[in-house]
């Protein structure tokens, strides 16, 4: 593309009161209103004083700014331009929103957690494809748990410190839910000190995540599989999932008893699987691969009291060890590298190969971490820890709302990142006009994603979806 040189003179003037830069906020925030975001926040939040007044409108302003791409409190000013006041009311100044967040206590953050949980349930009612119920024969709904460090700067950030990553920041613990046909949405979240260990508080978060998942339409009686990495291989996390009625698939640390269990696997039990650089032999209908899997019965925490023991399976994947080592007599663990997963999944639903492949798909939560850090969680905007904890919950609500909008717009947007959804159907410039006592948004001619924008607008401004009592 080349800049046009005709006419010869070019100038700019910020003087049109009818233009908006994010016309897609109109159907998206209508969707949020239909899902009850403002009413839920107004009813649930009890922030005292004048700073807590009109909590519903302030929460809605913060979420709207994040949906439009805000990653700091000052960025909320992007809602206050041109014709936005014709489309929305009660657009608060960034200073007002910042004072509101700094008035939060830990109890208010937990109230906001309750708002986020109920808001997601309502979004799933309005957009059934957001978390579709799997067919009875297709197996599990997956709840993935992981934490991530959000880097911060300055010495006035409460709770910021160096954690396991060596980066100074705050620790965000997330749980997502996904099915085999849907992209993940966040069902639980916590902000913790930067030096916090990964499993701290994970049991409570897993219990909350499973509770929220079971509230989603069509998932009340579905089997749930909690997936996590080795940092969460502990009694608290596993017992929380099992107590809530879910199965687990968690990477097992290579402790002495795990290594001993692997040595008992017969050589005839190893099965070749599809893996990196694998080839499929059409003649034998088998994979030619360097990776193999096998399983054996295994009881987690066998040295603990019987009430703490968890029977299950140890699914082990091995690949050749390519790093040469100076050893006189190579042993089992010098020839291969092993990756063990402890699972209580039903063997009829997930056999050995399927259990290994399903567990590897846990990496989808890393995409959610990256997506959030590429938008509202690019910064932790306040020096007050509870304000940042509230910011995390708001970022999650904005993420889920954007994901719902992409699901409704359909096509490739149903599984796209929120940045893609934002670019194609939300941050679309428009001119606001009034015709026959109706507001009309004039959008760019030739917009490639016109069909998706129209589908989203039509859905949001149609009669609300009837929700069963």
C-alpha positions in Angstrom: 0.0 0.0 0.0 1.3 3.4 -0.9 0.2 6.8 0.4 -1.9 8.7 -2.2 -0.3 12.0 -3.3 -3.6 13.5 -4.6 -4.7 16.0 -3.4 -1.3 17.5 -2.7 -2.3 18.9 0.7 -3.4 16.7 3.7 -4.5 17.9 7.1 -6.3 16.4 10.1 -9.0 17.9 12.4 -10.5 16.2 15.4 -13.9 17.9 15.2 -16.6 15.3 14.2 -19.0 14.6 17.1 -20.7 11.7 15.4 -17.7 9.3 14.9 -16.9 6.3 17.2 -13.9 4.1 17.0 -15.4 0.9 18.4 -18.9 0.4 17.0 -18.8 -3.3 17.9 -19.2 -2.3 21.5 -22.8 -1.6 20.8 -23.9 -5.3 20.3 -21.3 -6.6 22.7 -22.4 -4.4 25.6 -26.1 -5.2 24.7 -25.1 -8.8 25.0 -23.5 -8.1 28.4 -26.6 -6.2 29.5 -28.9 -9.1 28.5 -26.7 -11.4 30.5 -27.2 -9.2 33.5 -23.7 -7.8 34.1 -24.8 -4.4 35.4 -27.6 -5.8 37.5 -25.4 -8.6 39.0 -22.7 -6.1 39.9 -25.2 -3.6 41.4 -26.8 -6.3 43.5 -23.7 -8.2 44.6 -21.1 -5.5 45.3 -21.2 -3.6 48.6 -18.3 -1.2 48.2 -18.9 1.5 50.9 -19.0 5.2 50.5 -19.4 7.4 47.4 -16.7 5.5 45.6 -18.9 2.4 45.6 -22.0 4.2 44.2 -23.4 3.0 40.9 -21.2 -0.2 41.1 -23.1 -1.8 38.2 -22.4 1.1 35.8 -18.7 1.3 36.8 -18.1 -2.4 36.4 -19.8 -2.2 33.0 -17.5 0.7 32.0 -14.4 -1.2 33.0 -15.4 -4.3 31.1 -16.3 -2.3 28.0 -12.9 -0.6 28.1 -11.2 -3.9 28.3 -13.2 -5.4 25.5 -12.2 -2.4 23.4 -8.5 -3.1 24.2 -7.7 -1.1 27.4 -4.9 -2.5 29.5 -4.6 0.3 32.1 -7.0 2.6 33.9 -6.0 5.6 31.8 -7.0 3.7 28.7 -10.6 3.9 29.8 -10.6 7.4 28.3 -10.9 5.7 24.9 -14.7 5.3 25.7 -15.1 9.1 26.0 -14.9 10.4 22.4 -17.1 11.5 19.5 -20.5 10.0 19.4 -20.1 7.5 22.3 -22.3 9.5 24.5 -25.1 9.0 22.0 -24.8 5.3 22.3 -24.0 4.8 26.0 -24.8 6.5 29.2 -22.7 6.8 32.5 -19.3 6.6 30.9 -17.1 7.2 33.9 -13.7 9.0 33.9 -10.6 6.9 34.5 -10.0 8.7 37.8 -13.4 7.7 39.1 -12.9 4.1 38.0 -9.5 4.0 39.6 -10.8 5.3 42.9 -13.6 2.7 42.7 -11.1 -0.2 42.3 -8.8 1.1 45.1 -11.8 1.0 47.5 -12.0 -2.8 47.1 -11.2 -5.2 49.9 -10.6 -8.9 49.7 -14.3 -9.5 50.4 -15.3 -7.2 47.5 -13.0 -9.2 45.2 -14.8 -12.4 46.3 -18.1 -10.7 45.6 -16.8 -9.8 42.1 -15.8 -13.5 41.7 -19.5 -14.4 42.3 -20.5 -11.8 39.7 -18.1 -13.3 37.1 -19.3 -16.8 37.8 -23.0 -15.9 37.3 -22.2 -13.7 34.3 -20.5 -16.6 32.5 -23.5 -18.8 33.2 -25.8 -16.1 31.7 -23.5 -15.7 28.7 -23.7 -19.4 28.0 -27.5 -19.1 28.0 -27.3 -16.4 25.4 -24.6 -18.1 23.3 -25.2 -21.9 23.6 -22.1 -22.6 21.4 -19.8 -20.9 24.0 -19.5 -24.2 26.0 -21.6 -26.8 24.2 -22.6 -29.9 26.0 -20.7 -32.9 24.5 -22.6 -35.9 23.3 -23.1 -38.7 25.8 -20.5 -40.9 24.0 -17.8 -38.2 23.5 -16.4 -38.3 27.0 -15.3 -35.4 29.3 -15.6 -31.7 29.8 -12.1 -30.4 30.5 -11.2 -28.1 33.3 -7.6 -26.9 33.0 -5.6 -25.3 35.8 -2.4 -23.3 35.6 -0.8 -20.2 37.0 1.2 -17.4 35.2 3.4 -14.6 36.3 2.3 -11.1 35.3 5.5 -8.9 35.2 5.3 -5.6 37.1 7.7 -2.7 37.6 8.3 -0.3 40.5 8.6 -1.0 44.2 5.1 0.3 45.2 3.2 -2.7 43.9 1.7 -4.6 46.8 2.5 -8.3 46.7 5.0 -8.0 43.8 8.1 -10.2 44.2 10.3 -12.7 42.4 8.7 -16.1 41.9 9.7 -19.4 40.3 10.1 -17.8 36.9 12.7 -15.3 38.1 10.5 -12.4 37.0 9.3 -9.8 39.4 5.5 -9.8 39.3 2.2 -11.0 40.6 0.9 -14.6 40.3 -2.4 -15.2 38.6 -4.0 -18.7 39.0 -6.6 -19.5 36.4 -9.0 -22.4 35.6 -10.6 -22.8 32.2 -13.3 -25.0 30.8 -13.4 -26.4 27.3 -14.9 -29.2 25.2 -13.6 -31.0 22.1 -15.5 -28.5 19.9 -15.2 -25.2 21.8 -12.5 -22.7 22.7 -11.7 -22.2 26.4 -13.4 -19.7 28.7 -12.3 -18.9 32.2 -14.4 -20.3 35.1 -12.2 -19.3 38.1 -9.3 -16.9 38.9 -7.2 -15.7 41.8 -4.4 -13.2 42.1 -1.6 -14.1 44.5 1.7 -12.8 45.6 4.5 -13.1 43.1 6.5 -15.4 45.3 3.6 -17.8 45.8 4.0 -21.4 45.0 1.8 -22.8 42.2 -0.3 -25.1 44.3 -1.2 -22.6 47.0 -5.0 -22.2 47.1 -5.4 -24.5 44.1 -7.8 -26.8 46.0 -10.3 -24.0 46.6 -10.0 -22.7 43.1 -10.6 -26.2 41.6 -13.7 -26.6 43.7 -15.0 -23.2 42.6 -14.2 -24.0 39.0 -16.1 -27.3 39.0 -19.1 -25.7 40.8 -19.2 -23.0 38.1 -18.8 -25.6 35.3 -21.7 -27.6 36.6 -23.9 -24.5 36.5 -23.3 -24.0 32.8 -26.3 -25.1 30.5 -26.2 -28.8 29.7 -23.2 -29.6 31.9 -24.9 -30.4 35.1 -24.4 -34.1 34.8 -21.4 -34.2 32.5 -18.2 -36.0 33.4 -15.4 -33.5 34.2 -11.7 -34.1 33.9 -9.3 -31.7 35.7 -6.0 -31.4 33.9 -2.9 -29.8 35.4 0.9 -30.0 35.3 3.2 -31.5 37.9 3.1 -28.4 40.2 -0.4 -29.4 41.1 0.3 -33.0 41.9 -0.6 -32.9 45.5 -3.3 -34.1 47.9 -5.0 -30.7 48.1 -5.6 -30.4 44.4 -6.5 -34.0 43.7 -8.8 -34.4 46.7 -10.6 -31.1 45.8 -11.3 -32.4 42.3 -12.3 -35.9 43.5 -14.5 -34.5 46.3 -16.3 -32.4 43.7 -17.0 -35.5 41.6 -14.4 -34.9 38.9 -11.7 -37.1 37.6 -8.1 -35.9 37.3 -5.2 -36.0 34.8 -2.1 -34.5 36.4 1.5 -34.8 35.5 3.4 -36.8 38.1 6.7 -35.6 39.4 9.6 -38.1 38.9 9.8 -39.1 42.5 11.4 -42.4 43.7 8.1 -44.3 43.8 7.1 -43.1 40.3 10.4 -44.2 38.9 10.0 -47.6 40.7 6.5 -48.0 39.2 7.9 -47.3 35.7 10.5 -50.0 36.0 7.7 -52.6 36.6 6.1 -51.9 33.2 6.7 -55.0 30.9 8.4 -54.4 27.6 5.5 -55.9 25.8 3.1 -53.2 27.2 4.6 -50.3 25.2 2.5 -49.0 22.3 3.7 -46.7 19.5 1.7 -43.4 19.2 1.4 -40.4 17.0 4.0 -37.9 18.1 6.5 -35.4 16.6 7.8 -36.6 13.2 5.6 -39.7 13.3 4.5 -41.5 10.1 1.5 -43.7 9.6 2.0 -47.0 7.8 -1.0 -47.7 5.7 -0.1 -51.4 5.2 0.1 -52.2 8.9 -2.3 -49.4 10.1 0.2 -48.5 12.8 2.3 -45.4 13.6 6.0 -45.4 13.0 7.2 -43.2 15.8 9.9 -42.8 18.5 7.3 -42.3 21.2 5.5 -45.0 23.1 3.0 -45.2 25.9 2.0 -47.7 28.5 0.1 -47.8 31.8 0.0 -49.6 35.1 -2.4 -49.4 38.1 -1.1 -46.9 40.6 -2.2 -45.5 44.0 -1.3 -41.9 44.6 -0.1 -41.0 48.2 0.2 -44.7 49.1 2.3 -43.8 52.1 -0.4 -41.7 53.6 -3.5 -42.8 55.6 -6.0 -44.8 53.6 -8.4 -41.8 53.5 -5.8 -39.8 51.6 -4.9 -42.5 49.1 -6.2 -42.1 45.5 -6.3 -45.2 43.3 -5.9 -44.6 39.6 -3.6 -45.3 36.6 -0.1 -44.1 35.8 0.0 -43.4 32.0 3.7 -43.2 30.9 5.1 -41.8 27.7 8.7 -42.5 26.7 10.9 -41.2 24.0 14.6 -42.0 23.3 17.1 -40.0 25.3 19.2 -38.2 22.8 21.6 -36.5 25.2 24.7 -38.6 25.4 25.9 -39.4 28.9 29.2 -40.7 30.1 28.0 -43.9 31.8 29.7 -47.3 31.9 26.5 -49.3 32.0 23.4 -47.4 30.8 20.2 -48.2 32.6 16.5 -47.7 31.9 16.4 -44.0 32.6 19.5 -43.3 30.5 18.0 -44.8 27.4 14.6 -43.0 27.5 13.0 -39.9 28.8 9.8 -40.6 30.6 6.7 -38.4 31.1 4.2 -39.8 33.7 0.6 -38.8 34.1 -1.6 -39.8 37.1 -5.2 -40.2 36.0 -8.5 -41.4 37.5 -10.2 -41.2 34.1 -12.6 -43.9 33.1 -10.6 -46.4 30.9 -13.7 -47.0 28.8 -13.7 -43.3 27.8 -9.9 -42.8 27.7 -7.7 -45.7 27.0 -3.9 -45.5 27.4 -3.3 -43.7 24.1 -6.3 -41.4 24.4 -5.4 -40.5 28.0 -1.9 -39.5 27.0 -3.1 -37.4 24.0 -5.9 -35.8 26.0 -3.5 -34.8 28.8 -1.2 -33.1 26.2 -4.1 -30.9 25.1 -3.9 -29.3 28.6 -1.5 -26.8 26.9 -4.5 -25.0 25.6 -4.6 -23.0 28.8 -1.2 -21.4 27.8 -3.0 -19.8 24.9 -5.5 -18.2 27.4 -2.6 -16.9 29.5 -1.0 -15.4 26.4 -4.3 -14.0 25.2 -4.9 -12.2 28.5 -1.4 -10.9 28.7 -1.8 -9.5 25.2 -4.9 -7.5 26.3 -6.1 -6.4 29.7 -3.4 -8.2 31.7 -0.5 -6.5 29.9 -0.2 -4.5 33.1 -1.3 -4.6 36.7 -2.4 -1.0 36.8 -2.6 -0.2 40.5 -0.3 -0.2 43.4 -3.0 -1.7 45.6 -3.1 -5.5 45.6 -6.9 -5.8 46.0 -7.5 -3.3 43.1 -5.3 -5.5 40.9 -7.1 -8.6 42.1 -10.4 -6.9 41.0 -8.7 -6.0 37.7 -7.9 -9.7 37.1 -11.6 -10.7 37.6 -12.7 -7.8 35.3 -10.2 -9.0 32.6 -11.6 -12.5 32.8 -15.2 -11.2 32.4 -14.1 -9.1 29.4 -12.3 -12.2 28.0 -15.4 -14.4 28.3 -17.7 -11.7 26.9 -15.4 -11.2 23.9 -15.3 -15.0 23.4 -19.1 -15.1 23.5 -19.2 -12.4 20.9 -16.9 -14.4 18.7 -19.0 -17.5 19.1 -22.1 -15.6 18.0 -20.3 -14.0 15.1 -19.4 -17.6 14.2 -17.0 -18.8 11.4 -13.4 -18.6 12.3 -14.1 -16.2 15.1 -15.7 -18.9 17.2 -12.2 -20.2 18.1 -10.1 -17.0 17.4 -8.1 -15.1 20.0 -9.8 -12.1 21.6 -7.3 -9.8 19.8 -8.6 -11.1 16.4 -12.2 -10.8 17.5 -11.6 -7.3 18.7 -9.9 -6.3 15.5 -12.6 -7.7 13.2 -15.9 -7.0 14.8 -15.4 -4.6 17.8 -12.9 -1.9 16.9 -14.8 -0.9 13.8 -15.1 2.8 13.1 -18.6 4.1 12.5 -20.6 7.4 12.1 -23.6 7.8 14.3 -26.7 9.3 12.5 -30.3 9.8 13.5 -33.0 8.9 11.1 -36.8 8.7 11.9 -36.1 8.8 15.6 -33.7 5.8 15.2 -29.9 5.8 15.6 -28.1 4.4 12.6 -24.5 3.3 12.6 -22.7 3.8 9.2 -19.8 1.4 9.1 -17.0 1.2 6.4 -18.1 0.0 3.0 -16.3 -3.1 1.9 -15.5 -4.3 5.5 -14.4 -7.9 5.0 -16.1 -9.1 8.2 -19.5 -7.5 7.4 -21.3 -10.8 7.7 -19.9 -11.5 11.2 -20.6 -8.0 12.4 -24.2 -8.2 11.1 -24.7 -11.6 12.7 -23.5 -10.3 16.1 -25.6 -7.1 15.8 -28.7 -9.0 14.9 -28.3 -11.5 17.7 -27.7 -8.8 20.3 -30.7 -6.7 19.3 -33.1 -9.6 18.9 -35.5 -10.5 21.7 -33.6 -12.2 24.6 -33.1 -15.9 24.6 -35.7 -17.6 27.0 -33.8 -19.1 29.9 -35.5 -22.2 31.5 -36.6 -21.6 35.1 
